[in-house]
Amino acid sequence: MGANEAEAVVNSALSGTINAKLGKRSPRPTLGQCQLLNISYCPPTEQEILADKSLVMVVYNPLGWSRNETVRVPVHDANLVIRDSAGNIIEGQYVEIDNVTINLRNFYTKAYLGISPGESPKYWVFFPVSLPPLGWNTYFISKNSQTGVKTVNVSLIKSSHKTVEVGPENLKMTFSSSSGLLTRMFNSETGVDVPIEQSFGWYTPSVDYSQPSGAYIFRPTDAPFLYTSAMPLKVVRGPLVDEVHQQFSPWIYQVTRLYKDKEHAEVEFTIGPIPGDADNFTGYEVITWMKANMATNKVFYTDSNGRDFIKRVRDYREDWNLTVNEPVAGNYYPINLGIYIVDNKTELSVLVDRATGGTSIRDGQIELMLHRVTALDDSRGVNENLNERVCTSERCEGLTVRGNYYININHLGAGARWRRTVGQEIYSPLLLAFTHENVANRKSFQSGSGTFMDPKYSLPPNVALITLQELDDGSVLLRLAHLYEAGEDADYSSLAVVELKTLFAGKKIKELKETSLSANQDKSEMRKLAWKVEGDNEKGPVAPVRGGPVDASSLLVELGPMEIRTFLLKF
């Protein structure tokens, strides 16, 4: 219910923005979003595109930087032409939708929306989009009057080939044709070459009644079972994206995508329904693991609430002598942004699209927990075992999870820029909204691009806009965050400056007041307590770099590493 209400507000705001751009006399477009787009259910894109109409897609960028990304939408027809708001034809790539996605679409549309989804679309159409900072662009998909559209190259890899290499540009991945598993990542531009394996597995949850695994407690009984093959291996090649499809088991499916102009691999996993025998069921705690040829000396790094990265040492705590009773669970940490490992020359980073748990149980290894089902309640308050079910009017089945994680390799010390930039893009994805429009009205709609900022300005690459909200009294709440830690990057771990006048182009800031992070107290009234910490030297810790007061005439905001500043503005 809340998601539908939020969608209506966003659609109204986008429509109003476009209408203001086009002029008051232009009809206000009615936009709709697709909350189940990841399982290929999107009614606006599935409608037949008539000869005199276009499917209109408005793409909004919530970040303060320009973005160039590849999007995909489900369609029935592979004979389409795509244009941007300037009328330029955009290259598209068609990829057949796999059966796993179609099965998810058929079941979960009934379960979540209570409707039958109808005929499944045949293709994903991939195409590049370009967005200004805090702005939008409009794309038009219409019937192609010409025939003979090229299809992408799809192949099933046979055992006669030892390996298969994929990747349309610099980043390459090599897969074994005999096992179907990843064996190597290589970046031809940077020269980073990492032998690496990736697969899935699961831990068996403890059913020890003194403390079993459950919703809150992770307590495996033994080392994980690991899959050693993923066959058959299907490879899709094209000008915009290469895909590798792997089937690890009847209920674990994975698609790895390498995009043109991207330095990372996007991995889409589908896990579930997890099988179970009601008479002899202990559960599964499903993981994905990556094993690289790296000497990491027990060290790995995980984020803290998506902000700074904290050094972790396996089986060790800096503040006390640790007695290891749970060698697996005791080394798991919460992850909201990512996890990475380093050796003396290479960094291997993995970013996530949701909160999860992760660890490095062995040197060179990264492990993520992706799905869990347990047989017993862990006695921590929910009073039931962890076994989520999804039902339609015909049947119920265990929950299937679909999500993404992202893999990058880099030279030692060079991975922070990828983690910070792509991390923001994952956290603030592009927003897609759709409508259908007569071709005759396209000319007026083609001015549907712009930005709320000065067109020549973007935020510094080390600063994120994390809050921009109009309050009930008409004032605007603004939060700006420095993305880098001190010493994390040679260039970006420095003082950053944001120009508020160009950030809010066309508006005059009449009043600016800096507040606490929660915006309920003037910063000038805040009084911090000074704590004496055991072990600190007489001079105390070195004060972090912080931005100075904001001058009322220049309206320049400075931010030091990891600093967040909050303001109330009146226009």
Solvent accessible surface area in square Angstrom, and as a share of the most:
residue,aa,sasa,rsa
1,M,179,0.80
2,G,50,0.48
3,A,61,0.47
4,N,87,0.44
5,E,104,0.47
6,A,55,0.43
7,E,35,0.16
8,A,61,0.47
9,V,104,0.60
10,V,50,0.29
11,N,17,0.09
12,S,57,0.37
13,A,60,0.47
14,L,12,0.06
15,S,5,0.04
16,G,22,0.22
17,T,27,0.16
18,I,0,0.00
19,N,28,0.15
20,A,81,0.63
21,K,104,0.44
22,L,35,0.17
23,G,28,0.27
24,K,198,0.84
25,R,242,0.88
26,S,26,0.16
27,P,105,0.66
28,R,129,0.47
29,P,13,0.08
30,T,114,0.66
31,L,14,0.07
32,G,21,0.20
33,Q,43,0.19
34,C,18,0.11
35,Q,101,0.45
36,L,27,0.13
37,L,36,0.18
38,N,69,0.35
39,I,12,0.06
40,S,0,0.00
41,Y,23,0.09
42,C,0,0.00
43,P,58,0.37
44,P,21,0.13
45,T,3,0.02
46,E,25,0.11
47,Q,98,0.44
48,E,131,0.59
49,I,11,0.06
50,L,90,0.45
51,A,96,0.75
52,D,87,0.45
53,K,67,0.29
54,S,1,0.01
55,L,0,0.00
56,V,0,0.00
57,M,0,0.00
58,V,0,0.00
59,V,0,0.00
60,Y,41,0.15
61,N,0,0.00
62,P,41,0.26
63,L,6,0.03
64,G,3,0.03
65,W,26,0.09
66,S,70,0.45
67,R,6,0.02
68,N,104,0.53
69,E,36,0.16
70,T,30,0.18
71,V,16,0.09
72,R,40,0.15
73,V,0,0.00
74,P,0,0.00
75,V,2,0.01
76,H,57,0.26
77,D,42,0.22
78,A,19,0.15
79,N,35,0.18
80,L,15,0.07
81,V,20,0.12
82,I,5,0.03
83,R,63,0.23
84,D,21,0.11
85,S,10,0.06
86,A,79,0.62
87,G,27,0.26
88,N,87,0.45
89,I,117,0.59
90,I,32,0.16
91,E,91,0.41
92,G,27,0.26
93,Q,3,0.01
94,Y,19,0.07
95,V,3,0.02
96,E,114,0.51
97,I,12,0.06
98,D,16,0.08
99,N,114,0.58
100,V,36,0.21
101,T,1,0.01
102,I,41,0.21
103,N,98,0.50
104,L,17,0.08
105,R,0,0.00
106,N,56,0.29
107,F,12,0.05
108,Y,11,0.04
109,T,0,0.00
110,K,79,0.33
111,A,26,0.20
112,Y,123,0.47
113,L,93,0.46
114,G,64,0.61
115,I,83,0.42
116,S,82,0.53
117,P,18,0.11
118,G,49,0.47
119,E,127,0.57
120,S,25,0.16
121,P,1,0.01
122,K,117,0.49
123,Y,48,0.18
124,W,7,0.02
125,V,0,0.00
126,F,1,0.00
127,F,0,0.00
128,P,50,0.32
129,V,4,0.02
130,S,60,0.39
131,L,4,0.02
132,P,37,0.23
133,P,11,0.07
134,L,11,0.05
135,G,0,0.00
136,W,12,0.04
137,N,20,0.10
138,T,0,0.00
139,Y,4,0.02
140,F,2,0.01
141,I,0,0.00
142,S,10,0.06
143,K,85,0.36
144,N,42,0.21
145,S,113,0.73
146,Q,131,0.58
147,T,120,0.70
148,G,72,0.69
149,V,50,0.29
150,K,184,0.78
151,T,112,0.65
152,V,27,0.16
153,N,91,0.47
154,V,69,0.40
155,S,41,0.27
156,L,111,0.55
157,I,24,0.12
158,K,143,0.61
159,S,94,0.61
160,S,96,0.62
161,H,104,0.47
162,K,178,0.76
163,T,74,0.43
164,V,12,0.07
165,E,86,0.39
166,V,1,0.01
167,G,9,0.09
168,P,40,0.25
169,E,63,0.28
170,N,43,0.22
171,L,6,0.03
172,K,47,0.20
173,M,3,0.01
174,T,14,0.08
175,F,2,0.01
176,S,16,0.10
177,S,1,0.01
178,S,87,0.56
179,S,28,0.18
180,G,0,0.00
181,L,16,0.08
182,L,4,0.02
183,T,51,0.29
184,R,80,0.29
185,M,0,0.00
186,F,53,0.22
187,N,3,0.02
188,S,63,0.41
189,E,125,0.56
190,T,53,0.31
191,G,46,0.44
192,V,6,0.04
193,D,68,0.35
194,V,4,0.02
195,P,70,0.44
196,I,2,0.01
197,E,81,0.36
198,Q,5,0.02
199,S,0,0.00
200,F,0,0.00
201,G,0,0.00
202,W,49,0.17
203,Y,2,0.01
204,T,52,0.30
205,P,1,0.00
206,S,8,0.05
207,V,61,0.35
208,D,65,0.34
209,Y,181,0.69
210,S,94,0.61
211,Q,38,0.17
212,P,8,0.05
213,S,1,0.01
214,G,0,0.00
215,A,37,0.29
216,Y,144,0.55
217,I,41,0.21
218,F,36,0.15
219,R,66,0.24
220,P,17,0.11
221,T,79,0.46
222,D,105,0.54
223,A,66,0.51
224,P,25,0.16
225,F,101,0.42
226,L,64,0.32
227,Y,30,0.11
228,T,112,0.65
229,S,52,0.34
230,A,0,0.00
231,M,72,0.32
232,P,86,0.54
233,L,0,0.00
234,K,51,0.22
235,V,0,0.00
236,V,3,0.01
237,R,82,0.30
238,G,19,0.18
239,P,68,0.42
240,L,6,0.03
241,V,0,0.00
242,D,7,0.04
243,E,2,0.01
244,V,0,0.00
245,H,8,0.03
246,Q,0,0.00
247,Q,53,0.24
248,F,12,0.05
249,S,12,0.08
250,P,130,0.82
251,W,31,0.11
252,I,0,0.00
253,Y,22,0.08
254,Q,2,0.01
255,V,1,0.01
256,T,3,0.02
257,R,5,0.02
258,L,3,0.02
259,Y,23,0.09
260,K,79,0.33
261,D,103,0.53
262,K,46,0.19
263,E,57,0.25
264,H,16,0.07
265,A,0,0.00
266,E,28,0.12
267,V,2,0.01
268,E,7,0.03
269,F,2,0.01
270,T,8,0.04
271,I,0,0.00
272,G,11,0.10
273,P,53,0.33
274,I,21,0.11
275,P,57,0.36
276,G,55,0.52
277,D,83,0.43
278,A,104,0.81
279,D,140,0.72
280,N,124,0.63
281,F,51,0.21
282,T,50,0.29
283,G,5,0.05
284,Y,41,0.16
285,E,0,0.00
286,V,0,0.00
287,I,0,0.00
288,T,0,0.00
289,W,24,0.08
290,M,0,0.00
291,K,74,0.31
292,A,2,0.01
293,N,116,0.60
294,M,13,0.06
295,A,84,0.65
296,T,6,0.03
297,N,121,0.62
298,K,97,0.41
299,V,23,0.13
300,F,0,0.00
301,Y,45,0.17
302,T,0,0.00
303,D,3,0.01
304,S,35,0.22
305,N,127,0.65
306,G,26,0.25
307,R,51,0.19
308,D,50,0.26
309,F,18,0.08
310,I,64,0.32
311,K,120,0.51
312,R,43,0.16
313,V,38,0.22
314,R,30,0.11
315,D,56,0.29
316,Y,116,0.44
317,R,53,0.19
318,E,151,0.68
319,D,126,0.65
320,W,145,0.51
321,N,149,0.76
322,L,59,0.29
323,T,102,0.59
324,V,66,0.38
325,N,119,0.61
326,E,57,0.25
327,P,80,0.50
328,V,21,0.12
329,A,25,0.20
330,G,30,0.29
331,N,3,0.02
332,Y,33,0.12
333,Y,29,0.11
334,P,94,0.59
335,I,0,0.00
336,N,65,0.34
337,L,20,0.10
338,G,0,0.00
339,I,0,0.00
340,Y,25,0.10
341,I,0,0.00
342,V,31,0.18
343,D,21,0.11
344,N,131,0.67
345,K,140,0.59
346,T,9,0.05
347,E,7,0.03
348,L,0,0.00
349,S,1,0.00
350,V,0,0.00
351,L,0,0.00
352,V,8,0.05
353,D,49,0.25
354,R,97,0.35
355,A,76,0.59
356,T,27,0.15
357,G,17,0.16
358,G,0,0.00
359,T,0,0.00
360,S,1,0.00
361,I,26,0.13
362,R,126,0.46
363,D,50,0.26
364,G,0,0.00
365,Q,12,0.05
366,I,0,0.00
367,E,1,0.01
368,L,0,0.00
369,M,19,0.09
370,L,26,0.13
371,H,15,0.07
372,R,45,0.16
373,V,10,0.06
374,T,1,0.00
375,A,28,0.22
376,L,38,0.19
377,D,39,0.20
378,D,0,0.00
379,S,85,0.55
380,R,124,0.45
381,G,70,0.67
382,V,60,0.34
383,N,132,0.68
384,E,111,0.50
385,N,53,0.27
386,L,35,0.18
387,N,58,0.30
388,E,97,0.44
389,R,136,0.50
390,V,17,0.10
391,C,62,0.37
392,T,22,0.13
393,S,114,0.74
394,E,124,0.55
395,R,128,0.47
396,C,64,0.38
397,E,32,0.14
398,G,8,0.08
399,L,38,0.19
400,T,16,0.09
401,V,22,0.13
402,R,23,0.08
403,G,2,0.02
404,N,37,0.19
405,Y,1,0.00
406,Y,25,0.10
407,I,1,0.01
408,N,2,0.01
409,I,2,0.01
410,N,23,0.12
411,H,85,0.38
412,L,91,0.45
413,G,50,0.48
414,A,44,0.34
415,G,0,0.00
416,A,2,0.02
417,R,93,0.34
418,W,22,0.08
419,R,7,0.02
420,R,9,0.03
421,T,49,0.28
422,V,15,0.09
423,G,3,0.03
424,Q,31,0.14
425,E,31,0.14
426,I,32,0.16
427,Y,177,0.67
428,S,21,0.14
429,P,85,0.53
430,L,25,0.13
431,L,43,0.22
432,L,26,0.13
433,A,0,0.00
434,F,3,0.01
435,T,19,0.11
436,H,41,0.18
437,E,28,0.13
438,N,65,0.33
439,V,55,0.32
440,A,94,0.73
441,N,57,0.29
442,R,30,0.11
443,K,175,0.74
444,S,61,0.40
445,F,7,0.03
446,Q,42,0.19
447,S,53,0.34
448,G,0,0.00
449,S,37,0.24
450,G,16,0.16
451,T,30,0.17
452,F,98,0.41
453,M,4,0.02
454,D,39,0.20
455,P,112,0.70
456,K,198,0.84
457,Y,32,0.12
458,S,50,0.32
459,L,4,0.02
460,P,28,0.17
461,P,65,0.41
462,N,8,0.04
463,V,0,0.00
464,A,3,0.02
465,L,21,0.11
466,I,77,0.39
467,T,27,0.16
468,L,79,0.39
469,Q,93,0.41
470,E,131,0.59
471,L,53,0.26
472,D,159,0.82
473,D,109,0.57
474,G,43,0.42
475,S,3,0.02
476,V,19,0.11
477,L,13,0.06
478,L,0,0.00
479,R,43,0.16
480,L,0,0.00
481,A,1,0.01
482,H,0,0.00
483,L,7,0.03
484,Y,1,0.00
485,E,41,0.18
486,A,84,0.65
487,G,77,0.74
488,E,36,0.16
489,D,14,0.07
490,A,109,0.84
491,D,88,0.46
492,Y,55,0.21
493,S,22,0.14
494,S,52,0.33
495,L,76,0.38
496,A,6,0.05
497,V,61,0.35
498,V,0,0.00
499,E,68,0.30
500,L,0,0.00
501,K,114,0.48
502,T,36,0.21
503,L,4,0.02
504,F,20,0.08
505,A,38,0.30
506,G,91,0.88
507,K,125,0.53
508,K,158,0.67
509,I,23,0.12
510,K,151,0.64
511,E,84,0.38
512,L,47,0.24
513,K,78,0.33
514,E,30,0.14
515,T,7,0.04
516,S,14,0.09
517,L,107,0.53
518,S,73,0.47
519,A,25,0.19
520,N,124,0.63
521,Q,76,0.34
522,D,39,0.20
523,K,87,0.37
524,S,89,0.58
525,E,105,0.47
526,M,62,0.28
527,R,191,0.70
528,K,183,0.77
529,L,136,0.67
530,A,106,0.82
531,W,197,0.69
532,K,205,0.87
533,V,86,0.49
534,E,176,0.79
535,G,80,0.77
536,D,65,0.34
537,N,107,0.55
538,E,185,0.83
539,K,195,0.82
540,G,23,0.22
541,P,109,0.69
542,V,144,0.82
543,A,83,0.64
544,P,85,0.54
545,V,87,0.50
546,R,114,0.42
547,G,12,0.11
548,G,26,0.25
549,P,134,0.84
550,V,28,0.16
551,D,77,0.40
552,A,93,0.72
553,S,80,0.52
554,S,45,0.29
555,L,13,0.06
556,L,75,0.37
557,V,0,0.00
558,E,56,0.25
559,L,0,0.00
560,G,0,0.00
561,P,13,0.08
562,M,42,0.19
563,E,13,0.06
564,I,57,0.29
565,R,6,0.02
566,T,2,0.01
567,F,0,0.00
568,L,32,0.16
569,L,0,0.00
570,K,93,0.39
571,F,70,0.29
